[in-house]
Amino acid sequence: MHDAAFPTPMAKPEIVVLIPESTRKARGGSPDAPEVDSIWAALPSTIRPKLEGLREEVLQKSPKGSVRPGGLLPAYRRFQGNMYMSIPEEAWAQRAPNVEIVIASGLRGLVASRDTVPAYGLSMAEPTPPFGKMNRWWHDRGLPEILASYVDSIHPRLVVDLLSLEYRQSVVGYAAGLKGIDVRTIDFPGMGRASQPLRGERIARILRSGTA
């Protein structure tokens, strides 16, 4: 049974930005924080059990110590890689109300930026026994269809794909059946990990301006 709490309803997102998690994550969090899971809440009731089941499978089968005790933090505060360090706190705190950031996560599949997550040691971009490469594991078990259902349910006018290559592989194909939603993919050819600060700066601009 899913018992997540939900934040005060926000304005309907007009722009959804897809971004990767980071390998570097903050420790700690509030042991009393309620679970916030707006991705699950937005999914059709027919799709929710699928995401729940996959999340539970990852939780149960992950190597010991992969999920660390100590409470929950909002996802945008949990992740601390170079991309996230390039997004000022005020951009998150004073974000435009029409923007939602959705993060591809090795532990949760998908999390919205305000959704709460524990500290964990998993990454879509790395092989993890017994799953193999987690981006492929999530993809092959239906994460593209889950993302498509989420996007179709909230129906923004625009999806901005700022995923890195390995993270994009976890959801590739999600846009195929979307109707009436513009999907814009942004790449940084040849830059590799050096693109992370630029991704962060682009995210900050969208958060502040409410435009892409």
Secondary structure, 3 states (H helix, E strand, C coil): CCCCECCCCCCCCCEEEEEECCCCECCCCECCCCCECHHHHHCCCCCHHHHHHHHHHHHHHCCCCCEEEEEEEEHHHHECCHHHHCCCHHHHHCCCCCEEEEEEECCCEEEECCCEEEEECCCCCCEECCCEEHHHHHHHCCHHHHHHHHHHHHCCCEEEECCCHHHHHHHCCCCCCCCCCEEEECCCCCCHHHHHHHHHHHHHHHHHHCCC
